[in-house]
Amino acid sequence: MGGESTGTDWNEVDAALDAALEQPADAREDFLHLEFGDRPQLIARVLELLAAERAAGDFLAPSPPSGDPQAPARVGLPPNTRIGAWQIVELIDTGGMGEV
């Protein structure tokens, strides 16, 4: 991985990903093939990123509001979420750009 050339430039991948995300989910792959059909490596990289975005599900979606308009939106994991052998038990504290 590190340092490998993929034959695509990150700026091109970023722009193609943004354009694909503007499309309905079920039309993204067709869109990429229409727009970048002559760039199979670019399409492959963007499809990898789209698959990762789908796999993430709502992991990064803000939590529903708590009813307090001053409360910040939470993006952390809810209690009882399992990550491999680990389980989130409770929110200990928040600050800066993270939660513990």
Buried (B, 14 or more C-beta within 10 A) or exposed (E): EEEEEEEBEEEBBEEBBEBBEEBEEEEBBEBBEEBBEEBEBBBBBBBEBBEEBEEEEEEEEEBEEEEEEEEEEBEBBEEEEEEEEEEBEEEEEEEEEEBE
